[in-house]
Amino acid sequence: MSPVRHLSVASILAVGTYSVNSDLSHAAAVGVGGLVLDIDHIYEFCREWGLREGIRRLIDQTLGGPINVPNHVQFWFHGWDILLVLAALSISTFGNNHVWLFLFGAAIHLLMDQTGNPGAHIGTYFLSYRIFKGFKTKLLFR
C-alpha cells in the first residue's frame, strides 16, 4: 500500500478526531498511529540495498516509481499480533486514551495493508507468521 495513501487516511482520521473532541493530542495520536508502522520499510530497504540506494528506491517507489521488494521482509511493526500485545499492555499498564487512539490508527494502517495488497498471504500481517516463514518474501507474497 502506498505511503501516500496511508498519509491521506491518517490525516483524515486525525482531522476527524480533532473535529469530534477538539483535542490536538488525540488527533496527533491517531495520525501518528496510522503512519508510524511504515518506519520499518526504511530499515528493510536499507538492509537490502544499503543506505543510499535503499533510501533512493524507497523515495522512487513512494513517488509512483517501480515497486521494489526485498528478498526478506521482517516489517517488525506490521503485525496484528504486535497490536494485540500492545493493547494488552495498554489495558494492564497504560490505560491511556492516547495509546488507544494510536493503536486505532495503527489498526487502520494494517487493515489497509491487509486489504490493499492482494498478493499477500493472509498470514503475512502477523509477525509470528513471518518468523515461521523465515521472513522470505516469496513465501509471504504471490
N, CA, C and O atoms as a GROMACS GRO file, in nm:
protein
  568
    1MET      N    1   0.085  -0.117   0.000
    1MET     CA    2   0.000   0.000   0.000
    1MET      C    3   0.090   0.124   0.000
    1MET      O    4   0.191   0.129   0.070
    2SER      N    5   0.052   0.219  -0.077
    2SER     CA    6   0.131   0.341  -0.093
    2SER      C    7   0.136   0.423   0.036
    2SER      O    8   0.034   0.444   0.101
    3PRO      N    9   0.256   0.470   0.072
    3PRO     CA   10   0.268   0.559   0.189
    3PRO      C   11   0.182   0.685   0.174
    3PRO      O   12   0.136   0.741   0.273
    4VAL      N   13   0.162   0.730   0.051
    4VAL     CA   14   0.080   0.848   0.028
    4VAL      C   15  -0.064   0.819   0.069
    4VAL      O   16  -0.130   0.905   0.127
    5ARG      N   17  -0.114   0.699   0.039
    5ARG     CA   18  -0.250   0.662   0.082
    5ARG      C   19  -0.258   0.654   0.234
    5ARG      O   20  -0.356   0.699   0.294
    6HIS      N   21  -0.156   0.598   0.296
    6HIS     CA   22  -0.154   0.593   0.443
    6HIS      C   23  -0.154   0.734   0.501
    6HIS      O   24  -0.225   0.762   0.598
    7LEU      N   25  -0.076   0.821   0.443
    7LEU     CA   26  -0.071   0.960   0.489
    7LEU      C   27  -0.208   1.027   0.474
    7LEU      O   28  -0.253   1.098   0.563
    8SER      N   29  -0.273   1.003   0.362
    8SER     CA   30  -0.405   1.062   0.338
    8SER      C   31  -0.507   1.013   0.441
    8SER      O   32  -0.580   1.092   0.500
    9VAL      N   33  -0.511   0.883   0.462
    9VAL     CA   34  -0.609   0.826   0.556
    9VAL      C   35  -0.575   0.869   0.699
    9VAL      O   36  -0.666   0.903   0.776
   10ALA      N   37  -0.448   0.868   0.736
   10ALA     CA   38  -0.408   0.911   0.870
   10ALA      C   39  -0.446   1.057   0.893
   10ALA      O   40  -0.488   1.095   1.002
   11SER      N   41  -0.431   1.140   0.790
   11SER     CA   42  -0.469   1.281   0.802
   11SER      C   43  -0.619   1.295   0.820
   11SER      O   44  -0.665   1.375   0.902
   12ILE      N   45  -0.695   1.218   0.745
   12ILE     CA   46  -0.841   1.221   0.758
   12ILE      C   47  -0.882   1.176   0.899
   12ILE      O   48  -0.969   1.238   0.961
   13LEU      N   49  -0.820   1.070   0.948
   13LEU     CA   50  -0.850   1.023   1.084
   13LEU      C   51  -0.816   1.129   1.188
   13LEU      O   52  -0.892   1.151   1.282
   14ALA      N   53  -0.703   1.195   1.170
   14ALA     CA   54  -0.662   1.297   1.265
   14ALA      C   55  -0.758   1.416   1.264
   14ALA      O   56  -0.799   1.465   1.369
   15VAL      N   57  -0.793   1.461   1.146
   15VAL     CA   58  -0.887   1.573   1.134
   15VAL      C   59  -1.023   1.534   1.191
   15VAL      O   60  -1.087   1.612   1.262
   16GLY      N   61  -1.067   1.412   1.160
   16GLY     CA   62  -1.195   1.364   1.215
   16GLY      C   63  -1.193   1.358   1.366
   16GLY      O   64  -1.289   1.397   1.432
   17THR      N   65  -1.084   1.308   1.422
   17THR     CA   66  -1.071   1.300   1.568
   17THR      C   67  -1.073   1.440   1.629
   17THR      O   68  -1.138   1.463   1.731
   18TYR      N   69  -1.001   1.532   1.566
   18TYR     CA   70  -0.999   1.669   1.618
   18TYR      C   71  -1.138   1.733   1.610
   18TYR      O   72  -1.178   1.807   1.700
   19SER      N   73  -1.210   1.706   1.502
   19SER     CA   74  -1.342   1.766   1.487
   19SER      C   75  -1.442   1.711   1.588
   19SER      O   76  -1.540   1.777   1.621
   20VAL      N   77  -1.417   1.591   1.638
   20VAL     CA   78  -1.506   1.531   1.737
   20VAL      C   79  -1.478   1.586   1.877
   20VAL      O   80  -1.572   1.617   1.951
   21ASN      N   81  -1.350   1.597   1.915
   21ASN     CA   82  -1.321   1.635   2.054
   21ASN      C   83  -1.231   1.758   2.072
   21ASN      O   84  -1.199   1.794   2.185
   22SER      N   85  -1.190   1.821   1.964
   22SER     CA   86  -1.106   1.942   1.969
   22SER      C   87  -0.979   1.924   2.051
   22SER      O   88  -0.929   2.019   2.111
   23ASP      N   89  -0.926   1.803   2.054
   23ASP     CA   90  -0.804   1.775   2.129
   23ASP      C   91  -0.693   1.743   2.029
   23ASP      O   92  -0.693   1.637   1.966
   24LEU      N   93  -0.599   1.834   2.016
   24LEU     CA   94  -0.491   1.818   1.921
   24LEU      C   95  -0.404   1.696   1.952
   24LEU      O   96  -0.356   1.630   1.860
   25SER      N   97  -0.384   1.666   2.080
   25SER     CA   98  -0.301   1.549   2.116
   25SER      C   99  -0.370   1.418   2.077
   25SER      O  100  -0.302   1.323   2.039
   26HIS      N  101  -0.502   1.412   2.085
   26HIS     CA  102  -0.574   1.292   2.040
   26HIS      C  103  -0.563   1.278   1.889
   26HIS      O  104  -0.542   1.168   1.837
   27ALA      N  105  -0.577   1.389   1.818
   27ALA     CA  106  -0.565   1.386   1.672
   27ALA      C  107  -0.425   1.340   1.631
   27ALA      O  108  -0.410   1.261   1.538
   28ALA      N  109  -0.323   1.391   1.701
   28ALA     CA  110  -0.185   1.350   1.671
   28ALA      C  111  -0.164   1.202   1.698
   28ALA      O  112  -0.097   1.134   1.620
   29ALA      N  113  -0.220   1.152   1.806
   29ALA     CA  114  -0.203   1.009   1.841
   29ALA      C  115  -0.258   0.918   1.732
   29ALA      O  116  -0.192   0.823   1.691
   30VAL      N  117  -0.378   0.946   1.685
   30VAL     CA  118  -0.437   0.860   1.582
   30VAL      C  119  -0.364   0.879   1.448
   30VAL      O  120  -0.346   0.782   1.374
   31GLY      N  121  -0.321   1.002   1.418
   31GLY     CA  122  -0.248   1.026   1.294
   31GLY      C  123  -0.113   0.958   1.292
   31GLY      O  124  -0.075   0.896   1.192
   32VAL      N  125  -0.039   0.970   1.402
   32VAL     CA  126   0.092   0.904   1.411
   32VAL      C  127   0.075   0.753   1.406
   32VAL      O  128   0.154   0.684   1.342
   33GLY      N  129  -0.026   0.701   1.474
   33GLY     CA  130  -0.053   0.557   1.470
   33GLY      C  131  -0.076   0.506   1.329
   33GLY      O  132  -0.038   0.394   1.296
   34GLY      N  133  -0.139   0.589   1.246
   34GLY     CA  134  -0.166   0.550   1.109
   34GLY      C  135  -0.045   0.555   1.017
   34GLY      O  136  -0.049   0.504   0.906
   35LEU      N  137   0.062   0.618   1.064
   35LEU     CA  138   0.181   0.633   0.980
   35LEU      C  139   0.304   0.559   1.030
   35LEU      O  140   0.382   0.508   0.949
   36VAL      N  141   0.321   0.552   1.159
   36VAL     CA  142   0.448   0.508   1.217
   36VAL      C  143   0.489   0.366   1.178
   36VAL      O  144   0.607   0.333   1.177
   37LEU      N  145   0.393   0.282   1.146
   37LEU     CA  146   0.427   0.145   1.108
   37LEU      C  147   0.520   0.140   0.988
   37LEU      O  148   0.602   0.048   0.978
   38ASP      N  149   0.510   0.236   0.899
   38ASP     CA  150   0.592   0.234   0.778
   38ASP      C  151   0.738   0.266   0.801
   38ASP      O  152   0.818   0.258   0.708
   39ILE      N  153   0.775   0.302   0.922
   39ILE     CA  154   0.917   0.326   0.952
   39ILE      C  155   0.998   0.199   0.926
   39ILE      O  156   1.115   0.207   0.888
   40ASP      N  157   0.937   0.084   0.947
   40ASP     CA  158   1.012  -0.039   0.926
   40ASP      C  159   1.050  -0.061   0.780
   40ASP      O  160   1.143  -0.137   0.752
   41HIS      N  161   0.981   0.004   0.686
   41HIS     CA  162   1.018  -0.007   0.545
   41HIS      C  163   1.155   0.056   0.520
   41HIS      O  164   1.231   0.009   0.435
   42ILE      N  165   1.187   0.162   0.592
   42ILE     CA  166   1.318   0.225   0.578
   42ILE      C  167   1.427   0.123   0.611
   42ILE      O  168   1.525   0.108   0.537
   43TYR      N  169   1.409   0.054   0.723
   43TYR     CA  170   1.504  -0.049   0.764
   43TYR      C  171   1.515  -0.158   0.657
   43TYR      O  172   1.626  -0.198   0.620
   44GLU      N  173   1.401  -0.205   0.609
   44GLU     CA  174   1.401  -0.315   0.510
   44GLU      C  175   1.478  -0.276   0.384
   44GLU      O  176   1.561  -0.352   0.335
   45PHE      N  177   1.448  -0.158   0.332
   45PHE     CA  178   1.513  -0.115   0.208
   45PHE      C  179   1.662  -0.093   0.228
   45PHE      O  180   1.742  -0.131   0.142
   46CYS      N  181   1.701  -0.033   0.338
   46CYS     CA  182   1.844  -0.009   0.364
   46CYS      C  183   1.919  -0.138   0.391
   46CYS      O  184   2.035  -0.152   0.353
   47ARG      N  185   1.855  -0.234   0.456
   47ARG     CA  186   1.918  -0.363   0.482
   47ARG      C  187   1.942  -0.437   0.350
   47ARG      O  188   2.044  -0.503   0.334
   48GLU      N  189   1.847  -0.426   0.258
   48GLU     CA  190   1.856  -0.498   0.131
   48GLU      C  191   1.953  -0.432   0.033
   48GLU      O  192   2.031  -0.501  -0.033
   49TRP      N  193   1.949  -0.297   0.023
   49TRP     CA  194   2.024  -0.229  -0.082
   49TRP      C  195   2.127  -0.129  -0.031
   49TRP      O  196   2.189  -0.059  -0.111
   50GLY      N  197   2.146  -0.119   0.099
   50GLY     CA  198   2.238  -0.020   0.154
   50GLY      C  199   2.166   0.112   0.177
   50GLY      O  200   2.057   0.135   0.125
   51LEU      N  201   2.228   0.199   0.255
   51LEU     CA  202   2.163   0.323   0.296
   51LEU      C  203   2.123   0.412   0.178
   51LEU      O  204   2.006   0.446   0.162
   52ARG      N  205   2.219   0.448   0.097
   52ARG     CA  206   2.192   0.543  -0.013
   52ARG      C  207   2.094   0.485  -0.116
   52ARG      O  208   1.996   0.550  -0.151
   53GLU      N  209   2.121   0.365  -0.164
   53GLU     CA  210   2.034   0.302  -0.265
   53GLU      C  211   1.898   0.267  -0.207
   53GLU      O  212   1.796   0.281  -0.275
   54GLY      N  213   1.895   0.221  -0.083
   54GLY     CA  214   1.768   0.187  -0.020
   54GLY      C  215   1.676   0.307  -0.007
   54GLY      O  216   1.557   0.298  -0.037
   55ILE      N  217   1.730   0.419   0.038
   55ILE     CA  218   1.651   0.542   0.050
   55ILE      C  219   1.606   0.589  -0.088
   55ILE      O  220   1.491   0.630  -0.104
   56ARG      N  221   1.695   0.582  -0.186
   56ARG     CA  222   1.657   0.623  -0.322
   56ARG      C  223   1.541   0.539  -0.375
   56ARG      O  224   1.445   0.593  -0.430
   57ARG      N  225   1.550   0.408  -0.358
   57ARG     CA  226   1.443   0.319  -0.406
   57ARG      C  227   1.313   0.343  -0.331
   57ARG      O  228   1.205   0.341  -0.391
   58LEU      N  229   1.322   0.366  -0.203
   58LEU     CA  230   1.201   0.391  -0.123
   58LEU      C  231   1.134   0.521  -0.167
   58LEU      O  232   1.012   0.526  -0.180
   59ILE      N  233   1.212   0.624  -0.189
   59ILE     CA  234   1.155   0.752  -0.236
   59ILE      C  235   1.094   0.735  -0.375
   59ILE      O  236   0.983   0.782  -0.400
   60ASP      N  237   1.166   0.669  -0.466
   60ASP     CA  238   1.114   0.646  -0.601
   60ASP      C  239   0.981   0.570  -0.596
   60ASP      O  240   0.886   0.607  -0.664
   61GLN      N  241   0.975   0.466  -0.515
   61GLN     CA  242   0.853   0.386  -0.504
   61GLN      C  243   0.739   0.470  -0.446
   61GLN      O  244   0.626   0.463  -0.493
   62THR      N  245   0.770   0.549  -0.344
   62THR     CA  246   0.669   0.634  -0.281
   62THR      C  247   0.612   0.734  -0.380
   62THR      O  248   0.494   0.768  -0.374
   63LEU      N  249   0.695   0.782  -0.471
   63LEU     CA  250   0.651   0.881  -0.570
   63LEU      C  251   0.592   0.818  -0.696
   63LEU      O  252   0.574   0.885  -0.797
   64GLY      N  253   0.562   0.688  -0.689
   64GLY     CA  254   0.496   0.621  -0.800
   64GLY      C  255   0.588   0.548  -0.896
   64GLY      O  256   0.545   0.503  -1.002
   65GLY      N  257   0.714   0.535  -0.859
   65GLY     CA  258   0.809   0.463  -0.943
   65GLY      C  259   0.791   0.313  -0.931
   65GLY      O  260   0.690   0.265  -0.880
   66PRO      N  261   0.889   0.238  -0.979
   66PRO     CA  262   0.879   0.092  -0.977
   66PRO      C  263   0.871   0.036  -0.834
   66PRO      O  264   0.929   0.092  -0.740
   67ILE      N  265   0.800  -0.074  -0.820
   67ILE     CA  266   0.787  -0.141  -0.690
   67ILE      C  267   0.916  -0.219  -0.665
   67ILE      O  268   0.960  -0.297  -0.750
   68ASN      N  269   0.975  -0.198  -0.549
   68ASN     CA  270   1.096  -0.268  -0.508
   68ASN      C  271   1.058  -0.359  -0.392
   68ASN      O  272   1.000  -0.315  -0.293
   69VAL      N  273   1.092  -0.486  -0.404
   69VAL     CA  274   1.059  -0.581  -0.299
   69VAL      C  275   1.186  -0.650  -0.251
   69VAL      O  276   1.252  -0.719  -0.328
   70PRO      N  277   1.221  -0.631  -0.124
   70PRO     CA  278   1.337  -0.700  -0.070
   70PRO      C  279   1.316  -0.852  -0.071
   70PRO      O  280   1.203  -0.900  -0.072
   71ASN      N  281   1.425  -0.928  -0.070
   71ASN     CA  282   1.415  -1.074  -0.067
   71ASN      C  283   1.362  -1.126   0.066
   71ASN      O  284   1.298  -1.231   0.071
   72HIS      N  285   1.388  -1.053   0.172
   72HIS     CA  286   1.339  -1.088   0.305
   72HIS      C  287   1.268  -0.966   0.362
   72HIS      O  288   1.319  -0.854   0.356
   73VAL      N  289   1.150  -0.988   0.418
   73VAL     CA  290   1.074  -0.878   0.478
   73VAL      C  291   1.041  -0.912   0.623
   73VAL      O  292   0.968  -1.007   0.651
   74GLN      N  293   1.096  -0.833   0.711
   74GLN     CA  294   1.068  -0.853   0.853
   74GLN      C  295   0.951  -0.766   0.896
   74GLN      O  296   0.864  -0.812   0.970
   75PHE      N  297   0.949  -0.641   0.852
   75PHE     CA  298   0.840  -0.548   0.886
   75PHE      C  299   0.799  -0.563   1.031
   75PHE      O  300   0.686  -0.603   1.060
   76TRP      N  301   0.888  -0.532   1.122
   76TRP     CA  302   0.868  -0.557   1.264
   76TRP      C  303   0.740  -0.497   1.320
   76TRP      O  304   0.683  -0.553   1.413
   77PHE      N  305   0.694  -0.387   1.265
   77PHE     CA  306   0.576  -0.320   1.322
   77PHE      C  307   0.445  -0.359   1.254
   77PHE      O  308   0.338  -0.330   1.307
   78HIS      N  309   0.452  -0.425   1.139
   78HIS     CA  310   0.332  -0.464   1.066
   78HIS      C  311   0.281  -0.599   1.116
   78HIS      O  312   0.307  -0.702   1.054
   79GLY      N  313   0.209  -0.599   1.227
   79GLY     CA  314   0.162  -0.727   1.280
   79GLY      C  315   0.040  -0.712   1.369
   79GLY      O  316   0.042  -0.635   1.466
   80TRP      N  317  -0.064  -0.786   1.336
   80TRP     CA  318  -0.184  -0.787   1.422
   80TRP      C  319  -0.148  -0.838   1.560
   80TRP      O  320  -0.201  -0.790   1.660
   81ASP      N  321  -0.058  -0.935   1.566
   81ASP     CA  322  -0.018  -0.989   1.696
   81ASP      C  323   0.056  -0.884   1.779
   81ASP      O  324   0.043  -0.882   1.901
   82ILE      N  325   0.133  -0.798   1.714
   82ILE     CA  326   0.202  -0.690   1.785
   82ILE      C  327   0.099  -0.593   1.844
   82ILE      O  328   0.112  -0.550   1.958
   83LEU      N  329  -0.003  -0.559   1.764
   83LEU     CA  330  -0.107  -0.469   1.814
   83LEU      C  331  -0.182  -0.530   1.932
   83LEU      O  332  -0.217  -0.460   2.027
   84LEU      N  333  -0.207  -0.660   1.926
   84LEU     CA  334  -0.276  -0.726   2.038
   84LEU      C  335  -0.192  -0.721   2.165
   84LEU      O  336  -0.245  -0.698   2.274
   85VAL      N  337  -0.063  -0.743   2.152
   85VAL     CA  338   0.026  -0.735   2.269
   85VAL      C  339   0.026  -0.593   2.325
   85VAL      O  340   0.017  -0.573   2.446
   86LEU      N  341   0.036  -0.494   2.237
   86LEU     CA  342   0.033  -0.355   2.283
   86LEU      C  343  -0.100  -0.319   2.348
   86LEU      O  344  -0.104  -0.245   2.446
   87ALA      N  345  -0.210  -0.371   2.294
   87ALA     CA  346  -0.341  -0.345   2.354
   87ALA      C  347  -0.349  -0.408   2.492
   87ALA      O  348  -0.401  -0.348   2.585
   88ALA      N  349  -0.298  -0.530   2.505
   88ALA     CA  350  -0.298  -0.597   2.636
   88ALA      C  351  -0.212  -0.520   2.736
   88ALA      O  352  -0.251  -0.502   2.851
   89LEU      N  353  -0.096  -0.474   2.691
   89LEU     CA  354  -0.011  -0.393   2.779
   89LEU      C  355  -0.081  -0.262   2.817
   89LEU      O  356  -0.069  -0.215   2.930
   90SER      N  357  -0.153  -0.206   2.722
   90SER     CA  358  -0.223  -0.081   2.749
   90SER      C  359  -0.331  -0.100   2.855
   90SER      O  360  -0.350  -0.015   2.942
   91ILE      N  361  -0.401  -0.210   2.847
   91ILE     CA  362  -0.507  -0.239   2.945
   91ILE      C  363  -0.446  -0.254   3.084
   91ILE      O  364  -0.497  -0.200   3.182
   92SER      N  365  -0.335  -0.327   3.090
   92SER     CA  366  -0.277  -0.358   3.221
   92SER      C  367  -0.182  -0.250   3.274
   92SER      O  368  -0.157  -0.243   3.394
   93THR      N  369  -0.130  -0.166   3.186
   93THR     CA  370  -0.029  -0.071   3.230
   93THR      C  371  -0.067   0.074   3.207
   93THR      O  372  -0.072   0.154   3.301
   94PHE      N  373  -0.094   0.107   3.084
   94PHE     CA  374  -0.109   0.247   3.048
   94PHE      C  375  -0.249   0.301   3.079
   94PHE      O  376  -0.263   0.400   3.151
   95GLY      N  377  -0.352   0.236   3.023
   95GLY     CA  378  -0.487   0.284   3.041
   95GLY      C  379  -0.505   0.427   2.992
   95GLY      O  380  -0.576   0.506   3.054
   96ASN      N  381  -0.441   0.460   2.881
   96ASN     CA  382  -0.434   0.596   2.832
   96ASN      C  383  -0.508   0.607   2.699
   96ASN      O  384  -0.488   0.525   2.610
   97ASN      N  385  -0.594   0.709   2.685
   97ASN     CA  386  -0.667   0.728   2.560
   97ASN      C  387  -0.574   0.750   2.441
   97ASN      O  388  -0.606   0.708   2.330
   98HIS      N  389  -0.461   0.814   2.464
   98HIS     CA  390  -0.367   0.837   2.355
   98HIS      C  391  -0.314   0.706   2.299
   98HIS      O  392  -0.298   0.692   2.177
   99VAL      N  393  -0.288   0.612   2.386
   99VAL     CA  394  -0.240   0.480   2.340
   99VAL      C  395  -0.347   0.412   2.258
   99VAL      O  396  -0.318   0.354   2.153
  100TRP      N  397  -0.472   0.417   2.304
  100TRP     CA  398  -0.581   0.354   2.230
  100TRP      C  399  -0.600   0.419   2.093
  100TRP      O  400  -0.624   0.350   1.994
  101LEU      N  401  -0.590   0.550   2.086
  101LEU     CA  402  -0.604   0.619   1.957
  101LEU      C  403  -0.487   0.585   1.865
  101LEU      O  404  -0.505   0.568   1.745
  102PHE      N  405  -0.367   0.576   1.920
  102PHE     CA  406  -0.250   0.534   1.843
  102PHE      C  407  -0.273   0.394   1.786
  102PHE      O  408  -0.249   0.370   1.668
  103LEU      N  409  -0.320   0.302   1.870
  103LEU     CA  410  -0.347   0.164   1.826
  103LEU      C  411  -0.458   0.160   1.722
  103LEU      O  412  -0.453   0.078   1.629
  104PHE      N  413  -0.557   0.247   1.736
  104PHE     CA  414  -0.664   0.254   1.636
  104PHE      C  415  -0.607   0.296   1.501
  104PHE      O  416  -0.638   0.235   1.399
  105GLY      N  417  -0.524   0.400   1.500
  105GLY     CA  418  -0.460   0.443   1.376
  105GLY      C  419  -0.374   0.333   1.315
  105GLY      O  420  -0.375   0.312   1.194
  106ALA      N  421  -0.300   0.262   1.400
  106ALA     CA  422  -0.216   0.151   1.352
  106ALA      C  423  -0.301   0.037   1.296
  106ALA      O  424  -0.264  -0.025   1.197
  107ALA      N  425  -0.414   0.011   1.359
  107ALA     CA  426  -0.504  -0.096   1.311
  107ALA      C  427  -0.563  -0.059   1.175
  107ALA      O  428  -0.576  -0.145   1.088
  108ILE      N  429  -0.597   0.067   1.156
  108ILE     CA  430  -0.646   0.110   1.024
  108ILE      C  431  -0.536   0.092   0.920
  108ILE      O  432  -0.564   0.048   0.808
  109HIS      N  433  -0.413   0.126   0.955
  109HIS     CA  434  -0.299   0.108   0.865
  109HIS      C  435  -0.288  -0.040   0.825
  109HIS      O  436  -0.276  -0.072   0.707
  110LEU      N  437  -0.291  -0.128   0.924
  110LEU     CA  438  -0.279  -0.272   0.894
  110LEU      C  439  -0.396  -0.322   0.811
  110LEU      O  440  -0.377  -0.403   0.720
  111LEU      N  441  -0.515  -0.274   0.840
  111LEU     CA  442  -0.633  -0.314   0.763
  111LEU      C  443  -0.617  -0.271   0.617
  111LEU      O  444  -0.652  -0.345   0.525
  112MET      N  445  -0.566  -0.151   0.596
  112MET     CA  446  -0.541  -0.104   0.459
  112MET      C  447  -0.438  -0.193   0.389
  112MET      O  448  -0.456  -0.228   0.273
  113ASP      N  449  -0.332  -0.230   0.460
  113ASP     CA  450  -0.231  -0.318   0.400
  113ASP      C  451  -0.289  -0.456   0.372
  113ASP      O  452  -0.266  -0.513   0.265
  114GLN      N  453  -0.363  -0.508   0.467
  114GLN     CA  454  -0.419  -0.643   0.453
  114GLN      C  455  -0.513  -0.651   0.332
  114GLN      O  456  -0.511  -0.749   0.258
  115THR      N  457  -0.594  -0.548   0.312
  115THR     CA  458  -0.691  -0.550   0.202
  115THR      C  459  -0.636  -0.488   0.074
  115THR      O  460  -0.686  -0.518  -0.034
  116GLY      N  461  -0.534  -0.404   0.085
  116GLY     CA  462  -0.482  -0.333  -0.031
  116GLY      C  463  -0.363  -0.398  -0.097
  116GLY      O  464  -0.314  -0.348  -0.199
  117ASN      N  465  -0.315  -0.508  -0.042
  117ASN     CA  466  -0.203  -0.582  -0.102
  117ASN      C  467  -0.253  -0.723  -0.133
  117ASN      O  468  -0.228  -0.816  -0.057
  118PRO      N  469  -0.323  -0.738  -0.245
  118PRO     CA  470  -0.387  -0.866  -0.275
  118PRO      C  471  -0.290  -0.983  -0.292
  118PRO      O  472  -0.332  -1.098  -0.283
  119GLY      N  473  -0.163  -0.956  -0.316
  119GLY     CA  474  -0.066  -1.064  -0.332
  119GLY      C  475  -0.014  -1.120  -0.201
  119GLY      O  476   0.061  -1.217  -0.200
  120ALA      N  477  -0.055  -1.059  -0.090
  120ALA     CA  478  -0.005  -1.103   0.041
  120ALA      C  479  -0.084  -1.223   0.091
  120ALA      O  480  -0.207  -1.228   0.080
  121HIS      N  481  -0.012  -1.320   0.145
  121HIS     CA  482  -0.076  -1.434   0.210
  121HIS      C  483  -0.153  -1.381   0.331
  121HIS      O  484  -0.114  -1.279   0.389
  122ILE      N  485  -0.260  -1.446   0.368
  122ILE     CA  486  -0.343  -1.398   0.479
  122ILE      C  487  -0.265  -1.386   0.610
  122ILE      O  488  -0.300  -1.305   0.696
  123GLY      N  489  -0.162  -1.466   0.626
  123GLY     CA  490  -0.083  -1.461   0.749
  123GLY      C  491   0.030  -1.359   0.748
  123GLY      O  492   0.098  -1.340   0.849
  124THR      N  493   0.052  -1.295   0.634
  124THR     CA  494   0.165  -1.204   0.618
  124THR      C  495   0.167  -1.093   0.723
  124THR      O  496   0.274  -1.050   0.765
  125TYR      N  497   0.052  -1.047   0.764
  125TYR     CA  498   0.047  -0.935   0.858
  125TYR      C  499   0.039  -0.980   1.004
  125TYR      O  500  -0.022  -0.915   1.089
  126PHE      N  501   0.102  -1.093   1.030
  126PHE     CA  502   0.127  -1.142   1.167
  126PHE      C  503   0.277  -1.164   1.177
  126PHE      O  504   0.333  -1.242   1.099
  127LEU      N  505   0.342  -1.098   1.270
  127LEU     CA  506   0.487  -1.115   1.286
  127LEU      C  507   0.522  -1.261   1.312
  127LEU      O  508   0.622  -1.310   1.260
  128SER      N  509   0.441  -1.328   1.389
  128SER     CA  510   0.468  -1.470   1.419
  128SER      C  511   0.469  -1.554   1.291
  128SER      O  512   0.551  -1.646   1.280
  129TYR      N  513   0.382  -1.526   1.197
  129TYR     CA  514   0.378  -1.599   1.070
  129TYR      C  515   0.504  -1.569   0.988
  129TYR      O  516   0.563  -1.659   0.929
  130ARG      N  517   0.543  -1.442   0.985
  130ARG     CA  518   0.664  -1.406   0.910
  130ARG      C  519   0.787  -1.474   0.970
  130ARG      O  520   0.874  -1.520   0.896
  131ILE      N  521   0.793  -1.481   1.101
  131ILE     CA  522   0.903  -1.552   1.166
  131ILE      C  523   0.901  -1.699   1.125
  131ILE      O  524   1.005  -1.755   1.090
  132PHE      N  525   0.782  -1.761   1.129
  132PHE     CA  526   0.765  -1.902   1.092
  132PHE      C  527   0.811  -1.927   0.948
  132PHE      O  528   0.868  -2.032   0.919
  133LYS      N  529   0.788  -1.833   0.860
  133LYS     CA  530   0.826  -1.847   0.719
  133LYS      C  531   0.967  -1.796   0.690
  133LYS      O  532   1.009  -1.791   0.574
  134GLY      N  533   1.041  -1.758   0.794
  134GLY     CA  534   1.179  -1.714   0.776
  134GLY      C  535   1.191  -1.579   0.707
  134GLY      O  536   1.296  -1.547   0.651
  135PHE      N  537   1.085  -1.500   0.711
  135PHE     CA  538   1.082  -1.365   0.652
  135PHE      C  539   1.106  -1.366   0.501
  135PHE      O  540   1.139  -1.262   0.445
  136LYS      N  541   1.088  -1.480   0.435
  136LYS     CA  542   1.116  -1.490   0.291
  136LYS      C  543   0.999  -1.434   0.212
  136LYS      O  544   0.886  -1.484   0.220
  137THR      N  545   1.028  -1.331   0.136
  137THR     CA  546   0.924  -1.262   0.059
  137THR      C  547   0.846  -1.357  -0.030
  137THR      O  548   0.724  -1.345  -0.040
  138LYS      N  549   0.914  -1.450  -0.094
  138LYS     CA  550   0.845  -1.539  -0.189
  138LYS      C  551   0.745  -1.631  -0.119
  138LYS      O  552   0.655  -1.685  -0.184
  139LEU      N  553   0.758  -1.651   0.013
  139LEU     CA  554   0.662  -1.732   0.089
  139LEU      C  555   0.550  -1.647   0.149
  139LEU      O  556   0.450  -1.701   0.195
  140LEU      N  557   0.568  -1.516   0.149
  140LEU     CA  558   0.469  -1.426   0.210
  140LEU      C  559   0.382  -1.355   0.108
  140LEU      O  560   0.269  -1.317   0.138
  141PHE      N  561   0.435  -1.337  -0.015
  141PHE     CA  562   0.363  -1.266  -0.120
  141PHE      C  563   0.364  -1.350  -0.248
  141PHE      O  564   0.462  -1.418  -0.278
  142ARG      N  565   0.255  -1.344  -0.321
  142ARG     CA  566   0.248  -1.413  -0.452
  142ARG      C  567   0.312  -1.327  -0.557
  142ARG      O  568   0.317  -1.365  -0.674
   0.00000   0.00000   0.00000
